[in-house]
Amino acid sequence: MLNAPPSLKDFFSAEDSLLKTRIFVSGSFPEIMAIEALQQWGRLKSSPGISAQILQEKKRKFISEARINIEGGKFRVKFYSYRTRLHHLLENFFYQSEAMRNFQMMLYFNSRGLLVPRPLVLAEGYIAGTALESVLIMEDLGPAQTYKELIKRIEANPVEVDRLLKELILSLAQYNQTGIYTLDVDKNILIKRENGHYQIYHFDFDNVFPFRKNNPRRAGRSLAFLIRTRQLYQKLPPGQISELIDLYLEQIGKKSWKPAIEKEIKTRLSKKSGPPARAGRPD
């Protein structure tokens, strides 16, 4: 993680005299692209529509109108506001901000060869070391579908559903093999179909903490959320859920987790509704 050079330090600092600015460039792209992206963002955020979104935002969101085009790539902007969230301000004091965790996880997973958007640059406005606002600019993946959208399109084809679920399980296992767990995996994936295979991109690692490791309960939750989408668990052939669990556990080397995972899946599926969504399609 590189702190931005002095040439980047003054972007955004004039917006709020009380805020200091820290900027981090990812190294995934040439530094000149980070400079251009911040310049474009500076112009875009002054437009009436985007400035209104920023002022009204109480948590975090992708700014759909803020599309950044630079020679060599297209990028999207996610804006974070912590000003009205006391627990997140306290969290930012003791840990890294949501945006910084997202930024670092994307860099880490990229270094492991896993499919995630590549971050370009992160800018944070802070006081006394505590982030109050963040702007994260990341790679635009282009045309892709959410998991729910794709399941809706292919659910009448059991062979294709089976293929997708197995590739999803293998993808999820790759991430969990790192020991890292992230919430709402069913909502935080985008899927492309290339050369007869699904390319599964994970995004939104705002809720990743160093102390939140994968375990049987959390693995069961993730698997339950995948098969709960559009009531897939009611449509899958007998024994397929058990086969998916076996495939997952074989990949992560935790076959002893199966009874606990099956119990957690049963508990999750028996609930009439799950917890509220924390993330969604980045648009």
ABEGO torsion letter per residue (X at the ends): XBBBBAAAAABGAAABAABBBBBBBAGABBAAAAAAAAAAAAAAAABAAAAAAAAABABBBBBAABBBBBBGEBBBBBBBBAAABAAAAAAAAABBBAAAAAAAAAAAAAAAGBBBBBBABBBBBBBGGBBABBBBBBBBAEBBBBAAAAAAAAAABAAAAAAAAAAAAAAAAAAAAAGBBBBGAAAABBBBBBGGBBBBBBBGAAABBAABBBBAAAAAAAAAAAAABGGAAAABBBGAAAAAAAAAAAAAGBAAAAAAAAAAAAAAAABABBBBBABBBBX
